[in-house]
Amino acid sequence: MRLENMKLIIAMVVGLGIFSSCQKNIQDAPVVVATLKDTVPAATDKIKDSALLYARDIYLWYNQIPSTFNAQSYSDPNKIMEAIRAYSQEPGFTAPVDRWSFAMKQQDWDNISSGISGDFGLNIFFRASDDLRVKLVEKESPAGKAGIRRGWRITKVNGNANITTSNTDYLLPNIFKSNSTSFTFQKPDGTTADITLNGATYQEHPIILDSIYTTSTAKVGYLSFNSFLGDTTEIYNNFQRIFNRFSSAGVQEVIVDLRYNGGGYVTVQEKLANYLVNASGNGNIMMTQKYNDKYTQFNTTTRFKKLGALNISRVFFIVSNNTASASELLINNLRPYMEVKLVGPSNTYGKPVGFFPIPVGDWYAFPVSFRTINKNGEGNYFNGISLDNKVADGLDKDWGDASEACLASVLKYINTGGYMTMSAESTARYYTDPLIEKSNLKFEEPSFKGAIASERLLK
């Protein structure tokens, strides 16, 4: 059933892990006709029914939800969204593919999607079962202002020297949920530093580093980019600055480091794709966004609009299983036009779909609502996008260090035509050792990459 007197203009949103998705700015979002105002009262006791009815309308696999599905048997809209994931069978996949549909209180989502974080600004990762490393620091966070860098080893937390996977349940709250925690770090030069961090609010800046390397065969531009979210004016100005610098310097090869980038605004992805694509792609199809068969009138095709003077024939991406959504979209969109190479410790995350925030009482429901494909119709990468070279994540090195394993492997390929072989420090330990993987997944849970969601209701 459809309502003609209610329209939602809603923006695509993204997160990391189970919330990874793609987001589009409101000016580019389609008008989606909602269907519930006359059939479901706005009363609190009907919120769960409303969430399910929206899913039966806009969910990409709406026709797989059984008629016997009872919304009232679940405690809240989030549990309903999690339950419908089971009804997302795709041809070629034995298990349901949806890992992301969810719901959240509007106030909580507004806080998350504000672009402001409130913590230490410290992301961590077990390099081995007894080797905990700083993998990422937000520069304006307490950790960033204290001078902590990627690659530092954490040897004590609040005086506790049991920094092992067996003590993850102690480490997690003290690093991510505490107002104040003392750390002992071991720096790469072997010296130690005792630092107490106090939680604070700060603005995230997704561009971590840009630099240029001169090798024996080419000038190489490097961009480390951690999120497609944030202040888009700042991001776009930085894109312009970086790619003007690359072209002025005569850069011939480009490396984009997306290893922890969980996605973000589709429009930011479009901007970066337009800087990276070569001149032959200008005016050609970048991607097509497709809805379920009730909303095919909103299927849209986006074309490349080349930006900047840089004109390269191939691009290298450094990725991991945290490279998701808009990051994967960028890779997939460029493949028909350029030679695209992927290097890193694992395949990408695997999320070729997205969703909208739909107001339901004081909640937002996020049923997966669209998929994207590139010019060649490719896009069903639910198992992730495969690597060209598997190499360890160089957690012992800072960003941009030419000896860091992933970056070094790409630079070697540019110079010699051959990648680095897997070192004795096997990447398999990071992603296949059950205890290490379990701990690192727990460390990812607080690192939700919230979106700056924009939506409005038209009557």
CORFENZI-V665158 format. One record per pair of residues at least 4 apart in sequence whose C-alpha atoms are under 6 Angstrom apart, sorted by the first residue. I is the first residue (numbers start at 1). J is the second residue. Records with the same first field share a line. If there is no record, write none. Layout:
I=J / J
This chain:
2=35
3=35
6=459
7=33 / 34 / 458
8=32 / 457
9=31 / 455 / 456
10=356 / 455
11=24 / 25 / 26 / 29 / 356 / 454
12=22 / 23 / 24 / 355 / 356
13=22 / 23 / 451
14=20 / 21 / 22 / 23 / 264 / 451
15=19 / 20 / 21 / 448 / 449 / 450
16=20 / 262 / 448 / 449
18=99 / 100
19=100
21=325 / 354
22=264 / 265 / 266 / 325 / 326 / 354
23=264 / 265 / 266
24=265 / 266 / 267
26=454
36=40
47=361
48=71 / 77
49=71
55=59 / 367
56=62
58=369
59=367 / 368 / 369
60=292 / 368 / 369
61=88
64=87
65=87
74=79
77=103
78=102 / 103
81=101 / 102
82=101 / 102
85=98
86=96
88=96 / 97 / 98
89=96
101=366 / 367 / 368
102=366
103=364 / 365 / 366
104=363 / 364
105=362 / 363
106=110 / 362 / 363 / 364
109=113
112=450
113=450 / 451 / 452 / 453
114=452
115=230
116=202 / 203
117=201 / 202
118=200 / 201
119=199 / 200
120=142 / 143 / 199
121=137 / 138 / 141 / 143
122=137
123=135 / 136
124=133 / 134 / 135
125=132 / 133 / 440
126=131 / 132
127=131 / 132
129=164 / 165 / 436
130=164
132=153 / 154
133=151 / 152 / 153 / 154
134=150 / 151 / 152
135=150
136=150
137=144
138=144
139=144
140=144
141=202
143=148
144=148
150=398
151=395 / 396 / 397 / 398
152=186 / 187
153=185 / 186
154=184 / 185
155=161 / 184 / 185
156=160 / 161 / 183 / 184
157=182 / 183
158=182
168=172
171=175
172=176
173=177
174=178
179=198 / 199
180=197 / 198
181=196 / 197
182=195 / 196
183=194 / 195 / 196
184=193 / 194
185=192 / 193
186=191 / 192
187=191 / 192
206=225 / 226 / 227
207=225
208=224 / 225
209=223 / 224
210=222 / 223
211=221 / 222
212=220 / 221
213=219 / 220
214=219
217=415
219=251 / 252
220=251 / 253 / 254
221=251 / 254
222=254 / 255 / 256
223=256
224=256 / 257
225=258
226=260 / 261
227=261 / 263
228=263 / 264 / 265 / 268
229=264 / 265
232=236
238=242
240=244
244=248
246=251
247=251 / 310
254=315
255=316 / 317
256=317
257=317 / 318
258=318 / 319
259=318 / 319 / 320 / 323
260=322 / 323
261=323
262=322 / 323 / 324
263=324 / 325 / 326 / 327
264=326
269=330
273=277
274=304 / 305 / 306 / 307
275=307 / 308
278=311 / 312
282=304 / 305 / 306
283=303 / 304 / 305
284=303 / 304
285=303 / 375
286=302 / 303 / 304 / 333
287=301 / 302 / 373 / 374 / 375
288=300 / 301 / 372 / 373
289=299 / 300 / 371 / 372
290=299 / 370 / 371
291=295 / 296 / 370
313=338
314=338 / 339 / 340
315=340
316=340 / 341 / 342
317=342
318=342 / 343 / 344
319=323 / 344
320=344 / 345 / 346 / 347 / 348
321=346 / 347 / 348 / 349
322=349
323=348 / 349
324=328 / 349
325=351
329=333
333=374
335=340
342=387 / 388
343=387 / 388 / 389
344=390 / 391 / 406
345=390 / 391 / 392 / 393 / 427
347=384 / 385 / 386 / 387
348=384 / 385
349=384
350=381 / 382 / 383 / 384
351=382
352=371
353=370 / 371
354=368 / 369 / 370
355=366 / 367 / 368 / 369
356=366
357=364 / 365 / 366
358=364 / 365
359=363 / 364
360=364
373=377 / 378 / 379
374=378
391=422
392=427
394=404 / 405
397=404
402=408
403=408
404=408
409=419 / 420
412=416 / 419
413=417 / 418 / 419
428=432
429=433
431=437
433=437
434=438
